[in-house]
Amino acid sequence: MKKAFVFPGQGAQFVGMGKDMYDSSAVAKQLFEQANEILGFRITDVMFSGTDEDLRQTKVTQPAVFLHSVILAKTNQDKFNPDMVAGHSLGEFSALVAAGALSFEEGLVLVSKRAMAMQKACEAIPSTMAAIIGLDNETVEKVCAGVDGVVVPANYNCPGQLVISGTFEAIDKACEAMTAAGARRAIKLSVGGAFHSPLMQPAKEELAAAIEAAKFSKPQCPIYQNVSTVGETDPATIQKNLVAQLTSPVKWTQCVQNMIADGATEFVECGPGSVLQGLVRKINKEVSASPIVDVAE
C-alpha cells in the first residue's frame, strides 16, 4: 500500500489558480511574493486575475503551474507523505522541489529559464503537436518513422493516447497516415511548438548549463522520471535525465506502470486540474486517483 504523488504539466492552468491558497495561508502568501521577486514581475496578478490569453504565454504558464503545485504541497505538509513522486513534463520540476531534491528558488529559476528557452526554440522553427487517439504505440512509432521531416512520439499519455511532435508539414502528413492506419482521431493541438522533439535541441543546450549549475540533493523518496521511467534517487542521474527530457518523449504510461509494479495503490494529483487522475485511471483501473485537498477546501 504505497502512495504516489503526481504533478501536472503545462495545460493545467486556469485563471484564479492559487488565489485561495494566497488568501488563506501565510506560508503560501510568502512563497508567492518570493516568486514575484525572483521572476521580476507579479505573476500572482496574472494567475489570480489575468485573462486566459495572459496565462497561456509560456513565460507565465510554466512558472504558474509549478508554483501552484509546489505551494499546494508545501501548505499541505501533513497530507504530503509520498512513497514516490512523478511529474508530467514540466511537472517533473514541481515533483523534485516538493520531494526536496531542489530548493524552491532554484526550481523556480530553472522553470523560468526552461520556459524562455522553449519559447525561443518555438519561434525559430514553426512546429506543433497532435494527439493520436485509438492506435497502439508501435503503430504510431512506425508511422512517424515513415514520414519525411521531423515528427516523433512525444507524450505516451495512456494506452491508446499518444501525442506526436514535429514541424507543421510533417505533423499534417503524419495525421493523414495515422487516420489511414486506423486512428480514431488525429487532433492538432494549440500549443506553441514541438515540445519533446529534436526541434527543442537549442532549448536543451541553453537549459543544460543552468541544470548542471543548480544544486541537487537526494530526494525524500524515488522520483520516476519521464526519460528513464524508473525510480531515481541519485542527484547526478536526476540531473542528467532532466537535461535529456526536453528532446525526449514523456513516457507517462510507463512511469505509472512502474510505480504500480513497485507497490503504488493510491495516486494523488498535486497541482491544478485533474488530467493526471484521468490518465492514471486509464492506465490501470485497479488503483485510486484523487486530488490533494487544498487548505481552502
C-alpha positions in Angstrom: 0.0 0.0 0.0 2.1 2.9 -1.2 1.2 6.4 -2.1 2.4 8.2 -5.2 2.1 11.9 -5.7 2.0 13.2 -9.3 2.4 16.7 -10.6 0.8 18.1 -13.8 2.4 19.9 -16.7 1.6 22.8 -19.0 -2.0 23.0 -20.0 -3.4 22.5 -16.4 -3.5 26.3 -15.7 -6.7 28.3 -15.1 -7.5 31.9 -14.2 -7.8 32.3 -10.4 -5.3 29.5 -9.7 -3.7 29.7 -6.3 -5.7 32.7 -5.0 -7.5 30.7 -2.3 -4.0 29.5 -1.0 -2.6 33.0 -1.1 -5.6 34.4 0.9 -5.8 31.6 3.5 -2.2 30.7 4.2 0.7 32.8 5.4 3.2 30.3 4.1 1.6 30.4 0.6 1.5 34.2 0.6 5.2 34.4 1.5 6.2 31.9 -1.3 4.0 33.6 -3.9 5.6 37.0 -3.0 9.0 35.5 -3.1 8.2 34.2 -6.6 7.1 37.6 -7.8 10.5 38.9 -6.7 12.6 36.1 -8.3 10.7 36.4 -11.6 10.8 40.2 -11.7 7.1 40.6 -12.4 3.9 40.0 -10.4 3.0 36.5 -11.7 0.3 36.4 -9.0 -1.6 39.2 -10.8 -1.7 37.1 -14.0 -2.6 33.9 -12.1 -5.3 35.4 -9.9 -7.0 37.8 -12.3 -5.3 37.8 -15.7 -7.0 36.5 -18.9 -6.7 33.0 -20.4 -4.5 34.5 -23.1 -2.2 36.1 -20.5 -1.9 32.8 -18.7 -1.1 31.0 -22.0 2.2 32.9 -22.5 4.9 30.2 -22.0 6.9 32.5 -19.7 3.8 32.6 -17.4 2.3 29.2 -17.9 5.2 27.1 -16.8 6.1 29.0 -13.6 2.3 29.3 -12.8 1.7 25.6 -12.9 4.9 24.9 -11.0 4.0 27.5 -8.3 0.5 26.2 -7.8 1.8 22.6 -7.5 4.7 23.2 -5.2 2.9 25.7 -2.9 0.0 23.2 -2.6 2.4 20.5 -1.4 4.2 22.9 1.0 0.9 24.2 2.6 -0.3 20.6 3.0 2.7 19.1 4.6 0.6 16.9 6.9 -1.1 15.4 3.8 2.1 15.3 1.6 3.6 12.0 2.6 4.7 10.3 -0.7 6.4 6.9 -1.1 7.3 8.0 -4.6 6.7 11.0 -6.9 6.5 11.8 -10.7 5.7 14.8 -12.8 4.4 15.1 -16.4 7.0 17.1 -18.4 7.2 20.5 -16.5 5.6 18.6 -13.5 8.9 16.8 -13.0 10.4 20.1 -11.7 7.5 20.5 -9.3 8.0 16.9 -8.1 11.7 17.5 -7.5 11.1 20.6 -5.4 8.2 19.0 -3.4 10.4 16.0 -2.7 13.3 18.1 -1.5 15.8 17.4 -4.4 15.9 21.1 -5.4 15.2 24.3 -3.5 12.1 26.3 -4.2 14.2 29.2 -5.5 16.4 27.1 -7.8 13.4 25.2 -9.1 11.6 28.4 -10.0 14.6 29.9 -11.7 15.1 26.7 -13.8 11.4 26.5 -14.7 11.5 30.2 -15.8 14.7 29.6 -17.9 13.1 26.4 -19.4 10.0 28.4 -20.4 12.1 31.2 -22.1 14.4 28.7 -23.9 11.4 26.7 -25.2 9.7 29.8 -26.3 12.8 30.8 -28.3 13.1 27.4 -29.9 9.4 27.5 -30.9 9.9 30.9 -32.6 13.0 29.6 -34.5 11.1 26.8 -36.3 7.3 26.8 -36.6 6.2 23.5 -35.2 3.3 21.9 -33.3 1.9 18.7 -31.7 -1.1 16.4 -32.4 -2.9 13.8 -30.2 -3.4 10.4 -31.8 -6.3 8.5 -30.3 -7.0 4.8 -30.7 -3.8 3.4 -32.1 -1.2 1.3 -30.3 2.2 2.8 -29.5 4.1 0.6 -32.1 1.8 1.7 -35.0 2.3 5.4 -34.0 6.1 4.9 -33.8 6.1 3.1 -37.2 4.0 5.8 -38.9 6.2 8.6 -37.5 9.4 6.8 -38.7 7.9 6.6 -42.2 7.1 10.3 -42.6 9.6 12.7 -44.3 10.6 15.5 -42.0 10.7 15.8 -38.2 7.9 14.1 -36.4 8.3 11.9 -33.3 6.2 10.4 -30.4 6.3 13.0 -27.6 3.9 12.0 -24.9 2.9 8.4 -24.0 -0.1 9.6 -22.0 -2.1 6.4 -21.6 -2.8 3.3 -23.8 -4.5 4.5 -27.0 -3.5 8.1 -26.5 -0.1 9.3 -27.8 0.9 12.8 -28.6 3.3 13.4 -31.6 5.5 16.4 -32.1 7.2 18.0 -35.2 7.1 20.5 -38.0 3.7 21.6 -39.3 4.2 19.8 -42.6 5.4 16.6 -41.0 2.6 16.6 -38.5 0.0 17.1 -41.3 1.4 14.1 -43.2 1.6 12.0 -40.0 -2.0 12.8 -39.1 -3.2 11.6 -42.5 -1.2 8.5 -42.3 -2.4 7.8 -38.7 -6.0 8.1 -39.8 -5.3 5.7 -42.7 -3.7 3.3 -40.2 -6.9 3.2 -38.2 -6.6 6.0 -35.6 -10.0 7.0 -34.2 -8.9 10.7 -34.2 -5.8 12.7 -35.0 -6.2 16.2 -33.4 -3.8 19.0 -33.8 -3.2 20.8 -30.5 -3.0 24.5 -30.0 0.5 24.6 -28.5 3.4 26.9 -29.1 5.7 24.3 -30.7 7.1 20.8 -30.9 7.9 20.0 -27.3 9.8 16.8 -26.5 11.2 16.6 -30.0 14.6 17.2 -31.7 13.4 20.7 -32.5 13.9 21.6 -28.8 17.7 21.0 -29.1 18.6 24.7 -28.9 16.5 25.0 -25.7 18.1 21.8 -24.3 21.6 23.3 -24.8 20.6 26.5 -23.1 18.9 24.8 -20.2 21.7 22.2 -19.7 24.1 24.7 -18.3 21.6 26.0 -15.8 20.6 22.5 -14.7 24.2 21.5 -14.3 25.0 24.6 -12.2 22.0 24.0 -9.9 22.4 22.2 -6.6 20.5 18.9 -6.4 20.1 16.8 -3.2 18.9 13.3 -2.7 15.0 13.4 -2.8 13.0 12.2 0.2 11.6 9.3 -2.0 12.3 8.0 -5.5 11.2 10.2 -8.5 10.0 8.3 -11.5 11.4 10.4 -14.3 9.9 10.9 -17.8 13.1 9.7 -19.6 14.1 6.7 -17.6 10.6 5.7 -16.2 12.1 4.1 -13.0 12.5 5.4 -9.5 15.6 7.6 -9.2 17.3 9.0 -6.1 20.8 9.7 -7.3 21.2 13.5 -7.8 23.6 13.2 -10.8 21.3 10.8 -12.6 18.3 13.0 -11.9 20.2 16.0 -13.4 21.2 14.1 -16.5 17.6 12.9 -17.1 16.2 16.4 -16.6 18.5 17.7 -19.3 17.5 14.9 -21.7 13.8 15.5 -21.0 13.4 18.4 -23.4 14.2 16.4 -26.5 12.9 13.0 -25.3 9.4 11.6 -25.1 7.4 11.9 -21.8 6.9 8.2 -21.0 4.0 8.8 -18.6 2.3 5.4 -19.2 5.5 3.6 -18.4 6.2 5.7 -15.3 2.7 5.0 -13.9 3.0 1.2 -14.7 6.4 1.1 -13.0 5.1 2.9 -9.9 2.2 0.4 -9.7 4.7 -2.5 -10.1 6.7 -1.0 -7.2 3.6 -1.0 -4.9 1.7 2.2 -5.6 -2.0 1.7 -5.0 -3.0 5.3 -4.4 -2.2 8.2 -6.7 -2.7 11.8 -5.5 -2.5 14.7 -8.0 -0.8 17.8 -6.6 -1.5 20.9 -8.7 -4.1 22.5 -10.9 -6.6 20.4 -12.9 -7.3 16.7 -12.9 -5.7 15.5 -16.1 -3.3 13.1 -14.5 -6.0 11.4 -12.4 -7.9 10.6 -15.6 -4.7 9.2 -17.2 -3.8 7.1 -14.2 -7.3 5.5 -14.2 -7.0 4.8 -18.0 -3.6 3.1 -17.4 -4.9 1.0 -14.5 -8.5 0.8 -13.2 -7.5 -1.0 -10.0 -5.7 1.9 -8.4 -7.3 5.0 -6.8 -6.6 8.5 -8.1 -7.6 11.7 -6.4 -6.6 15.4 -5.9 -4.7 16.6 -2.9 -7.3 18.5 -0.9 -6.3 22.1 -0.6 -6.2 24.3 2.6 -9.1 26.4 1.5 -11.3 23.4 0.9 
